[in-house]
């Protein structure tokens, strides 16, 4: 942790990171120091980097969860990923990148407090709550309370995952109070610096409340419905509401079809700024067939048609973990994962928290008796919002009321929580693999046997968490080893009761 946080600090002060001038947040990068930064200089790039990480940094979870698969017609297997043989070198960027990003928001928080810019202060707390949640959801106990206190803690102690969650909920409550009284004129350049909501504090309140609800829903394996209701009541009482239909939180710094300016999802999973196509990630047969078999036309928006279809099959995929072999479909004969409903071009905005995820969270809370409302109505609104978000103007109503293929029909499914989980899983295709991975661990959907790797000789199961990165065992050994030996197949995140 010592080395990583030193790198984080230097990166935050120099602000060179991994992006070029388009995403630089300083008018004079050569003279940037933490002392002369303002929140308005840091926020745009911090928001861009966060959305980029959430949308593109969790590809492996999208493979594990049955959405995507390797193009076996052109690429050999990934042993660690497809056999679930994790080491401390696996996905280390999930740790280092997020702490780097969170350092930026920590600087925003400190500078906003000094300058009495309460809007920026609240925004930093909200974004830190999402980032630290993502860390806990992968590693359980993580450095939190002392994470950026290098003057006193060069070797950073770990906080319990439950304690981190509790602190994040408290921070979100404080953020909402700040936002209720925040004024645009007291927050320098907030309308232009805020590339998420343009300085609309009412929308930030909705995002904060929805994130707070998400933290609670993650803990349904621990909280009784009554305990859940007590906490949800506190959110409702502040009057800020939740993200609703048409209120996806999108980052848009001015993405364009130019070098170093493209939407990161497009650049990574469709066509990069040098013209190279993503030929590695392809449709997973499990997800593709799940939708086809149940009359769900959204597969035509999630996936792209094969450019050279075989036998007229325009949408074709692979089994996760399948060995490469002669006669296997090629990249042109199979479907790309960045279909036209997910993203249409390099200049599209990039999602951070979608409207339909918010509605599914609300539907689950209502069904559990923790939130007032009609669970069926909100559930159906969530499915319709997914169709709308994907650009499918028609079809949702028939899908929801079909009495022959009752896959999405509220009346025909006795297990309402499973129904909500299943439809949320479908809607979350490609959005944030970590969030689906979290839902899988807490709900048991999709069934492990359905999505397990088919690679020969696989004996491990889908991991329940990650191992701390190798750098932690090298530079923060006392604190990392104090967490004990981590077996990814057995060790769990605190909220995982399965």
Beta strands, then each sheet from edge to edge (+ up, - down):
strand 1: 68-70
strand 2: 249-251
strand 3: 281-283
strand 4: 350-353
sheet 1: 1+ 3-
sheet 2: 2+ 4-
end
